Amino acid sequence: MDTTRADEDLLSGRYKDRQEWPDNYHYKDIKGARYAQVMRESGGLPALALEIGVGRGGVAVAVSRQGPSVIGVELSPDILKKAQAYARNTKVKLLQGSGFALPIRSGSLPLVYASQVLHLFDSPSRRAVMDEAFRVLSPGGRFMFDMKNIPPHIMGYLSSSPEKRKRNYPPESELRSQLKDAGFSHVIIKPGVMPLFGWTNVPGLLRPFTHTSFYVATRG
Ligand SMILES: C[S@@+](CC[C@H](N)C(=O)[O-])C[C@H]1O[C@@H](n2cnc3c(N)ncnc32)[C@H](O)[C@@H]1O
């Protein structure tokens, strides 16, 4: 079994168990607003965006409120049902599928993003998602994702096994070099949000203390 297939099997089991977790749409609203803000700051809001691993749809709905239509792709059919309920009467369309093999034509999208997804994968599978995003983007298209910062997650970081740390907190240098190897030509990194204060527009110097850092990579 290849790595991406094994990851799909593992993750569909892991997230099935989490279906009953309480919804946190308040945080997703803040985070989606920040995604839209970073899109605006890094080249403008696209008419259409695709979210890999849309989950229950909170971020996608918040992004769509700012203008873009969103295609949300989700691996788990059970989680997709929750997203379908939440995204009813919005500009979010949902598809079941995998971020390793998106059901989308090559070179057809201006922007792909993955909120709270890339930390789920070991390095080869993370790279496979980057390759797939690159495939479906049109020239000049952008791939955005966010990765956890260590300071706000210090307890989780210290209590993680070395393998989990490598997966959850890959160094910026590794992510930059993976993006370059996947073909992306330009990468910028922006602060994420401080959910406790509801802050979406955090100054750059405070980036390590935001919940996650936002990466924007451009397909040349
Ligand atoms: C932590 S949740 C994030 C959900 C959403 N993006 C958000 O920020 O609220 C990760 C989601 O990715 C989905 N997922 C995991 N592996 C995936 C894959 N290979 N393709 C598509 N979705 C995947 C999981 O089922 C889960 O719903």
The ligand as an SDF file (V2000), in Angstrom:
LIG
                    3D

 27 29  0  0  0  0  0  0  0  0999 V2000
   -8.6020   19.1310   11.1690 C   0  0  0  0  0  0  0  0  0  0  0  0
   -9.8670   18.8900    9.9860 S   0  0  0  0  0  0  0  0  0  0  0  0
   -9.9310   20.5010    9.2370 C   0  0  0  0  0  0  0  0  0  0  0  0
  -11.2810   20.8130    8.6550 C   0  0  0  0  0  0  0  0  0  0  0  0
  -11.4070   22.1950    7.9920 C   0  0  0  0  0  0  0  0  0  0  0  0
  -10.4610   22.3790    6.9440 N   0  0  0  0  0  0  0  0  0  0  0  0
  -11.2740   23.2910    9.0370 C   0  0  0  0  0  0  0  0  0  0  0  0
  -10.2690   23.9990    9.0620 O   0  0  0  0  0  0  0  0  0  0  0  0
  -12.1910   23.4240    9.8230 O   0  0  0  0  0  0  0  0  0  0  0  0
   -9.0810   17.9100    8.7320 C   0  0  0  0  0  0  0  0  0  0  0  0
  -10.0590   17.3710    7.6990 C   0  0  0  0  0  0  0  0  0  0  0  0
   -9.3140   16.8500    6.5950 O   0  0  0  0  0  0  0  0  0  0  0  0
   -9.9520   15.6570    6.1540 C   0  0  0  0  0  0  0  0  0  0  0  0
   -8.9470   14.8730    5.4090 N   0  0  0  0  0  0  0  0  0  0  0  0
   -7.9470   14.1250    5.9160 C   0  0  0  0  0  0  0  0  0  0  0  0
   -7.2330   13.5780    4.9240 N   0  0  0  0  0  0  0  0  0  0  0  0
   -7.7900   14.0010    3.7670 C   0  0  0  0  0  0  0  0  0  0  0  0
   -7.5120   13.7550    2.4060 C   0  0  0  0  0  0  0  0  0  0  0  0
   -6.4880   12.9650    2.0210 N   0  0  0  0  0  0  0  0  0  0  0  0
   -8.2980   14.3310    1.4760 N   0  0  0  0  0  0  0  0  0  0  0  0
   -9.3560   15.1200    1.8390 C   0  0  0  0  0  0  0  0  0  0  0  0
   -9.6820   15.3700    3.1130 N   0  0  0  0  0  0  0  0  0  0  0  0
   -8.9030   14.8200    4.0770 C   0  0  0  0  0  0  0  0  0  0  0  0
  -10.4260   15.0000    7.4410 C   0  0  0  0  0  0  0  0  0  0  0  0
  -11.4330   14.0390    7.1860 O   0  0  0  0  0  0  0  0  0  0  0  0
  -10.9280   16.2240    8.2170 C   0  0  0  0  0  0  0  0  0  0  0  0
  -12.2720   16.5070    7.9460 O   0  0  0  0  0  0  0  0  0  0  0  0
  1  2  1  0
  2  3  1  0
  2 10  1  0
  3  4  1  0
  4  5  1  0
  5  6  1  0
  5  7  1  0
  7  8  2  0
  7  9  1  0
 10 11  1  0
 11 12  1  0
 11 26  1  0
 12 13  1  0
 13 14  1  0
 13 24  1  0
 14 15  1  0
 14 23  1  0
 15 16  2  0
 16 17  1  0
 17 18  1  0
 17 23  2  0
 18 19  1  0
 18 20  2  0
 20 21  1  0
 21 22  2  0
 22 23  1  0
 24 25  1  0
 24 26  1  0
 26 27  1  0
M  CHG  2   2   1   9  -1
M  END
$$$$
